[in-house]
Amino acid sequence: MEVLSVKNLTKRFGKFTAVNNISFSIKEGEIVGLLGPNGAGKTTTIAMMLGIISPSSGSISVFGLPFADNREAILKQMNYSSAYIKAPWRLTVWEHLYVFALMYEVPRPKERIEEVLRIFNFSDKRKALNGDLSSGNMARLNLCKAFINQPKIVLLDEPTSSLDPDVADQVRQFIKLSREKYKTTILITSHNMAEIEELCDRVIFMNHGKIIAEDTPEGLSKKIKKTRVQLMMKDGAKRTIQFAKEAGFTVTAKDRYVVVEVDEEDVAYLLAGIAEKGVTYDQISIDKPTLNDYFIEEAREKH
């Protein structure tokens, strides 16, 4: 069942088109990544989905209802978090969450606050002033706020930015648990491609206001044909470099390491060729393309 649908969405600021006629939909319980380089239109898209700014044209439907005509009822079942939002500095963490619990008319708000504080391992900061929080703890506070109303749809903008690796992992586990337990639908932006690969069922890639690709993380990775062969050389680095260049492969060298980029089907040819030249190496790693490779290539090509 589709819970969110965007059709021909466009946003112009004067002569500049930030979002250019995009369409996509998200099903209940999906975790979808909205990716793209800075300036791609991701934040503007999310702002329209939250009703912060109005589209120049196009439509947004949530739970089968036109967003423009049902904004209050829809937003009560949604929430949002960004690692870059600041909170009123004179409120304590607990007071901040209590305000939002009341705004969302959360049943038994005090109990729910204690629950989300436990979930995000944040109970020891309940009396801390927002203004005294580190950037990582501010990100954690924003996540507590995003789940305070047990929303059906959550929009997460760089949710684990500034978090320590162990806390970021806890957040990812909670995101997956929220989907499994409550069928929460999640749209997430992140520059951490490993995170997107771990969490997302599907990825929507934007650049210059347009959607340029939509696929699974694995599907997008497969669009990059190059495989990296990294060799820690024992003997024959110069011969390896020469062979790779003559074969038309991209090759780089640093210290004892030589890295050759080849199509996957050419790996065997590369290894056989340098073996014939008497090359020896201590270690070899063959790395297939990742979502990060796709991100970098698209960002460079479309810049």
C-alpha positions as CSV (number, residue, x, y, z in Angstrom):
1,M,0.0,0.0,0.0
2,E,1.4,3.4,-1.0
3,V,1.5,5.8,1.9
4,L,3.3,8.7,0.2
5,S,3.1,9.8,-3.5
6,V,4.8,12.7,-5.2
7,K,3.6,13.6,-8.7
8,N,5.3,16.2,-11.0
9,L,6.6,18.1,-8.0
10,T,8.3,21.4,-8.9
11,K,9.7,24.2,-6.9
12,R,11.1,27.4,-8.3
13,F,12.7,30.3,-6.5
14,G,12.6,33.1,-9.0
15,K,14.3,31.9,-12.2
16,F,16.1,29.0,-10.3
17,T,14.4,25.6,-10.3
18,A,15.4,23.7,-7.2
19,V,13.1,20.7,-7.8
20,N,12.2,19.9,-11.4
21,N,9.1,17.8,-12.1
22,I,9.9,14.8,-9.9
23,S,7.6,11.8,-9.2
24,F,8.0,8.9,-6.9
25,S,6.0,6.9,-4.3
26,I,6.8,5.0,-1.1
27,K,5.0,1.9,0.2
28,E,4.1,1.2,3.8
29,G,7.1,0.0,5.8
30,E,9.7,0.9,3.1
31,I,13.0,2.5,4.0
32,V,13.9,4.7,1.0
33,G,17.2,6.7,0.6
34,L,17.0,10.1,-1.0
35,L,20.5,10.7,-2.3
36,G,22.4,13.3,-4.3
37,P,25.2,15.8,-3.9
38,N,24.7,19.1,-2.1
39,G,22.3,21.3,-4.0
40,A,20.5,18.4,-5.7
41,G,17.1,19.4,-4.3
42,K,16.8,16.9,-1.5
43,T,16.2,19.4,1.3
44,T,13.7,21.4,-0.8
45,T,11.8,18.2,-1.5
46,I,11.6,17.3,2.2
47,A,10.5,20.8,3.0
48,M,7.6,20.6,0.6
49,M,6.6,17.2,2.1
50,L,6.5,18.8,5.5
51,G,4.5,21.8,4.3
52,I,7.3,24.2,5.2
53,I,7.3,25.6,1.7
54,S,4.6,25.2,-1.0
55,P,5.3,23.6,-4.4
56,S,5.3,25.8,-7.5
57,S,3.4,22.9,-9.2
58,G,2.7,19.2,-8.8
59,S,1.1,17.4,-5.9
60,I,1.9,15.4,-2.7
61,S,-0.5,12.7,-1.3
62,V,0.0,11.0,2.0
63,F,-2.2,8.1,3.2
64,G,-4.1,8.6,0.0
65,L,-5.1,12.1,1.0
66,P,-4.0,15.4,-0.8
67,F,-1.4,16.9,1.6
68,A,-2.5,20.5,0.8
69,D,-6.1,19.9,2.0
70,N,-5.2,17.6,5.0
71,R,-2.0,19.1,6.3
72,E,-2.8,19.1,10.0
73,A,-4.2,15.5,10.1
74,I,-1.3,14.2,8.0
75,L,1.5,15.9,10.0
76,K,0.2,14.5,13.2
77,Q,1.2,11.1,11.9
78,M,4.6,12.2,10.5
79,N,7.8,13.5,12.0
80,Y,11.2,14.8,11.0
81,S,14.7,14.9,12.2
82,S,17.8,16.6,11.0
83,A,21.3,16.5,12.6
84,Y,21.6,20.2,11.8
85,I,18.5,21.6,13.7
86,K,19.2,23.5,16.9
87,A,16.8,23.4,19.9
88,P,15.8,26.2,22.2
89,W,18.9,26.5,24.3
90,R,17.2,27.4,27.6
91,L,15.0,24.3,27.7
92,T,16.1,21.0,29.2
93,V,16.1,17.8,27.1
94,W,13.0,16.6,29.0
95,E,11.2,19.9,28.7
96,H,11.9,20.0,24.9
97,L,10.5,16.6,24.4
98,Y,7.5,17.3,26.6
99,V,6.6,20.3,24.4
100,F,6.6,18.2,21.3
101,A,4.7,15.4,23.0
102,L,1.9,17.9,23.9
103,M,1.9,19.3,20.4
104,Y,1.5,15.9,18.9
105,E,-1.2,15.0,21.5
106,V,0.8,11.9,22.5
107,P,-1.1,9.7,25.0
108,R,0.7,9.4,28.4
109,P,3.4,11.9,27.3
110,K,5.6,11.5,30.3
111,E,5.8,7.7,29.9
112,R,6.5,8.1,26.2
113,I,9.4,10.6,26.9
114,E,11.0,8.1,29.3
115,E,10.6,5.4,26.7
116,V,12.3,7.3,23.8
117,L,15.1,8.4,26.2
118,R,15.8,4.8,27.0
119,I,15.6,3.7,23.3
120,F,18.3,6.3,22.3
121,N,20.3,5.7,25.5
122,F,19.8,9.4,26.5
123,S,18.2,9.1,29.9
124,D,21.2,10.6,31.7
125,K,20.8,13.8,29.7
126,R,17.1,14.5,30.6
127,K,18.0,17.5,32.8
128,A,20.7,18.8,30.6
129,L,20.1,22.2,28.9
130,N,19.8,22.0,25.1
131,G,22.4,24.8,24.9
132,D,25.0,22.6,26.6
133,L,24.6,19.6,24.3
134,S,27.4,18.5,22.0
135,S,26.5,18.2,18.3
136,G,26.2,14.5,18.7
137,N,23.8,14.7,21.6
138,M,21.8,17.3,19.7
139,A,21.4,14.9,16.9
140,R,20.3,12.3,19.4
141,L,17.7,14.7,20.9
142,N,16.3,15.4,17.4
143,L,15.9,11.6,16.9
144,C,14.1,11.3,20.2
145,K,11.8,14.1,19.0
146,A,11.3,12.4,15.6
147,F,9.9,9.3,17.2
148,I,8.0,10.8,20.1
149,N,4.6,10.4,18.5
150,Q,5.3,6.9,17.0
151,P,4.8,8.3,13.5
152,K,3.7,6.3,10.5
153,I,6.2,8.3,8.3
154,V,9.5,9.7,9.4
155,L,11.8,11.9,7.3
156,L,15.4,11.7,8.4
157,D,18.0,14.1,7.2
158,E,21.5,12.9,8.0
159,P,20.3,11.2,11.2
160,T,23.6,9.8,12.3
161,S,25.8,12.7,11.4
162,S,28.0,13.7,14.4
163,L,27.2,10.6,16.3
164,D,29.9,8.2,17.6
165,P,30.0,5.0,15.6
166,D,28.5,2.9,18.4
167,V,25.6,5.3,18.9
168,A,25.1,5.6,15.1
169,D,24.8,1.8,15.0
170,Q,22.2,1.8,17.8
171,V,20.2,4.4,15.8
172,R,20.3,2.2,12.7
173,Q,19.2,-0.8,14.6
174,F,16.2,1.2,16.0
175,I,15.3,2.4,12.5
176,K,15.1,-1.2,11.4
177,L,13.2,-2.3,14.5
178,S,10.7,0.6,14.0
179,R,10.0,-0.7,10.5
180,E,9.7,-4.3,11.6
181,K,7.6,-3.6,14.7
182,Y,5.4,-0.7,13.6
183,K,5.7,-0.8,9.8
184,T,7.1,2.7,10.0
185,T,7.8,4.2,6.6
186,I,11.1,6.1,6.5
187,L,12.7,8.4,3.9
188,I,16.3,9.1,4.7
189,T,19.1,11.3,3.3
190,S,22.7,10.5,4.1
191,H,26.2,10.9,2.7
192,N,27.1,7.6,4.5
193,M,26.7,5.2,1.6
194,A,27.4,2.1,3.8
195,E,24.5,3.2,6.0
196,I,22.2,3.5,3.0
197,E,23.2,0.1,1.8
198,E,22.5,-1.4,5.2
199,L,19.1,0.3,5.8
200,C,17.4,1.0,2.5
201,D,15.2,-1.1,0.3
202,R,15.4,1.4,-2.5
203,V,17.3,4.5,-3.5
204,I,16.1,7.6,-5.3
205,F,19.1,9.6,-6.7
206,M,18.6,13.3,-7.4
207,N,20.9,15.9,-9.1
208,H,20.2,19.4,-10.2
209,G,16.6,19.0,-9.1
210,K,15.8,15.9,-11.1
211,I,15.5,12.2,-10.3
212,I,18.3,10.6,-12.4
213,A,18.1,7.0,-11.0
214,E,15.8,4.8,-8.9
215,D,16.8,1.3,-7.9
216,T,18.0,-0.9,-5.0
217,P,21.4,0.0,-3.6
218,E,22.8,-3.2,-5.2
219,G,21.2,-2.3,-8.5
220,L,22.8,1.1,-8.6
221,S,26.2,-0.3,-7.6
222,K,26.0,-2.8,-10.5
223,K,25.7,0.2,-12.9
224,I,29.4,0.9,-12.2
225,K,31.4,-1.6,-14.2
226,K,34.8,-1.0,-12.8
227,T,36.3,-3.4,-10.3
228,R,39.4,-2.4,-8.2
229,V,42.2,-4.9,-8.0
230,Q,44.7,-3.9,-5.2
231,L,48.0,-5.6,-5.0
232,M,50.6,-5.3,-2.3
233,M,53.7,-5.9,-4.4
234,K,56.6,-8.2,-3.6
235,D,58.4,-7.8,-6.9
236,G,57.4,-6.3,-10.3
237,A,55.5,-3.1,-9.5
238,K,56.9,-1.3,-12.6
239,R,56.0,-4.3,-14.9
240,T,52.5,-4.3,-13.4
241,I,52.0,-0.6,-14.1
242,Q,53.3,-0.9,-17.6
243,F,51.1,-3.9,-18.4
244,A,48.0,-2.2,-17.1
245,K,48.7,1.0,-19.1
246,E,49.3,-1.0,-22.3
247,A,46.0,-2.8,-21.7
248,G,44.2,0.5,-21.3
249,F,43.4,0.1,-17.6
250,T,43.5,2.9,-15.1
251,V,46.3,2.3,-12.6
252,T,47.6,4.1,-9.6
253,A,50.6,3.3,-7.3
254,K,51.6,4.4,-3.8
255,D,54.4,2.9,-1.7
256,R,54.1,-0.9,-2.2
257,Y,50.5,-0.8,-3.4
258,V,49.3,-0.9,-7.0
259,V,45.6,-0.4,-7.8
260,V,44.2,-1.3,-11.2
261,E,40.6,-0.5,-12.2
262,V,39.2,-3.0,-14.7
263,D,35.9,-4.3,-15.9
264,E,35.0,-7.4,-13.8
265,E,35.4,-9.7,-16.8
266,D,39.0,-8.4,-17.3
267,V,40.2,-9.4,-13.8
268,A,41.4,-12.8,-15.0
269,Y,43.2,-11.2,-18.0
270,L,45.0,-8.8,-15.7
271,L,46.2,-11.4,-13.3
272,A,47.3,-13.8,-16.0
273,G,49.1,-11.1,-17.8
274,I,51.2,-9.9,-14.8
275,A,51.9,-13.6,-13.9
276,E,53.4,-14.1,-17.3
277,K,55.7,-11.2,-16.6
278,G,56.9,-12.8,-13.4
279,V,55.2,-10.4,-11.1
280,T,54.8,-11.5,-7.4
281,Y,52.7,-10.0,-4.7
282,D,52.1,-10.6,-1.0
283,Q,48.4,-9.6,-0.8
284,I,45.5,-9.1,-3.3
285,S,42.0,-7.7,-2.8
286,I,39.4,-7.5,-5.5
287,D,36.7,-4.9,-4.6
288,K,33.5,-4.8,-6.6
289,P,31.7,-1.4,-7.1
290,T,29.7,0.0,-4.2
291,L,26.9,2.6,-3.9
292,N,29.6,5.1,-2.9
293,D,31.3,4.5,-6.3
294,Y,28.0,5.2,-8.0
295,F,27.4,8.4,-5.9
296,I,30.9,9.7,-6.8
297,E,30.6,9.0,-10.5
298,E,27.1,10.5,-10.8
299,A,28.1,13.6,-8.8
300,R,31.1,14.2,-11.0
301,E,29.4,13.5,-14.3
302,K,26.3,15.7,-13.6
303,H,28.2,18.5,-11.8
